[in-house]
Amino acid sequence: MKQTPISAFTKTGGMLYFARMVGKIRLHARGELREDFHENLGKGFDGRCCKFLRIGYEALKARVLQGGTDDEIFAWCQVNGRPLSEEDIAIWNGFAQKRGWRDDGTAMFEKYKAGSGLAHRTDLLTYFDYYEVDEGRAP
């Protein structure tokens, strides 16, 4: 059975979204990732997260497929990309959990909601909110 990724709210090293991204890489490699996620692998949030970490997606993918825990892979990113301070992580988390709400991603966010039959859900203000509902973790 094909799966959806874990919640974007899951933290690794205090950082939101990272665990979701590496989890998608693992699921895809095993042929277990739901097909509607394939097109955006390495793009969208994945791409932004990699740019923030200063790690190429393909390099990250290769590292994930070598094995290891999320924490070990996050530590590898700190060495091979850039080290993140607590402040850096707070800035990323603030950006990530508000993405889609009154920013340059709002129009695309609304298209995703509409495409999933959720345009009527005015309580879904961010991509993270949308993921939780669209993937069945929240009502």
KALIN-V740338 format. One record per pair of residues at least 4 apart in sequence whose C-alpha atoms are under 8 Angstrom apart, sorted by the first residue. I is the first residue (numbers start at 1). J is the second residue. D is the distance in whole Angstrom. If there is no record, write none. Layout:
I_J_D + I_J_D
//
This chain:
1_32_7 + 2_31_8 + 2_32_5 + 2_33_5 + 2_34_5 + 2_35_8 + 3_27_8 + 3_32_6 + 3_33_5 + 3_34_5 + 4_33_6 + 4_34_6 + 4_135_6 + 5_20_6 + 5_21_8 + 5_23_6 + 5_24_6 + 5_27_8 + 5_33_7 + 6_10_7 + 6_19_8 + 6_20_5 + 6_23_7 + 7_17_8 + 7_20_6 + 7_131_7 + 7_132_7 + 8_16_6 + 8_17_4 + 8_18_8 + 8_19_7 + 8_20_6 + 8_128_6 + 8_131_8 + 9_16_5 + 9_17_6 + 9_97_8 + 9_128_7 + 10_16_6 + 10_17_6 + 10_18_8 + 10_19_6 + 10_20_7 + 11_15_5 + 11_16_5 + 11_17_7 + 11_18_7 + 11_19_6 + 12_16_7 + 12_18_6 + 12_19_6 + 12_70_7 + 12_71_6 + 12_74_7 + 13_71_7 + 13_74_7 + 14_89_7 + 15_89_6 + 15_90_8 + 15_92_7 + 15_93_6 + 16_92_8 + 16_93_6 + 16_96_7 + 17_21_6 + 17_49_8 + 17_96_8 + 18_22_6 + 18_49_7 + 18_74_8 + 19_23_6 + 19_70_6 + 20_24_6 + 21_25_7 + 21_46_6 + 22_26_6 + 22_61_8 + 22_64_7 + 22_70_7 + 23_27_6 + 24_28_6 + 24_33_7 + 24_41_8 + 25_29_6 + 25_41_8 + 25_61_6 + 25_64_7 + 25_65_8 + 26_30_6 + 26_64_7 + 26_65_7 + 27_31_6 + 27_32_5 + 27_33_5 + 28_32_6 + 28_33_5 + 28_38_8 + 29_65_8 + 33_37_7 + 33_38_8 + 34_38_7 + 37_41_7 + 40_44_6 + 40_46_8 + 41_46_7 + 42_46_5 + 42_47_5 + 42_57_6 + 42_58_8 + 43_47_4 + 43_48_7 + 44_48_6 + 45_49_6 + 46_50_6 + 46_57_8 + 47_51_6 + 47_57_7 + 48_52_6 + 49_53_6 + 50_54_6 + 50_55_5 + 50_56_6 + 50_57_6 + 51_55_6 + 51_56_7 + 52_92_8 + 53_77_7 + 53_78_7 + 53_81_6 + 53_82_6 + 53_83_8 + 53_84_8 + 54_81_5 + 54_82_6 + 55_59_7 + 55_60_7 + 55_77_7 + 55_80_7 + 55_81_5 + 56_60_6 + 57_61_6 + 58_62_6 + 59_63_6 + 60_64_6 + 60_77_8 + 61_65_6 + 62_66_6 + 63_67_7 + 63_73_7 + 64_68_7 + 64_73_7 + 68_72_6 + 68_73_7 + 69_73_6 + 70_74_6 + 71_75_6 + 72_76_6 + 73_77_6 + 74_78_6 + 75_79_7 + 76_80_6 + 77_81_5 + 77_82_7 + 77_83_8 + 78_82_5 + 78_83_4 + 78_84_7 + 79_83_6 + 84_88_6 + 84_89_7 + 85_89_6 + 86_90_6 + 87_91_6 + 88_92_6 + 89_93_6 + 90_94_6 + 91_95_6 + 92_96_6 + 93_97_6 + 94_98_6 + 95_99_6 + 96_128_8 + 97_126_7 + 97_127_7 + 97_128_6 + 98_125_8 + 98_126_6 + 98_127_8 + 98_128_8 + 99_103_7 + 99_105_7 + 99_106_8 + 99_126_6 + 99_127_6 + 99_128_8 + 100_104_7 + 100_105_5 + 100_106_4 + 100_107_8 + 100_108_8 + 100_109_6 + 100_125_7 + 100_126_5 + 100_127_6 + 101_105_8 + 101_106_6 + 101_125_5 + 101_126_5 + 102_106_6 + 105_109_6 + 106_110_6 + 107_111_6 + 108_112_6 + 109_113_6 + 109_126_8 + 109_127_7 + 110_114_6 + 110_119_7 + 111_115_6 + 112_116_6 + 113_117_6 + 113_118_5 + 113_119_5 + 113_130_7 + 114_118_5 + 114_119_4 + 115_119_8 + 116_134_7 + 124_129_5 + 124_130_6 + 125_129_6 + 125_130_8 + 126_130_6 + 127_131_6 + 128_132_6 + 129_133_7 + 130_134_6 + 131_135_6 + 132_136_6 + 132_137_5 + 132_138_5 + 133_137_6 + 133_138_5 + 133_139_6
//
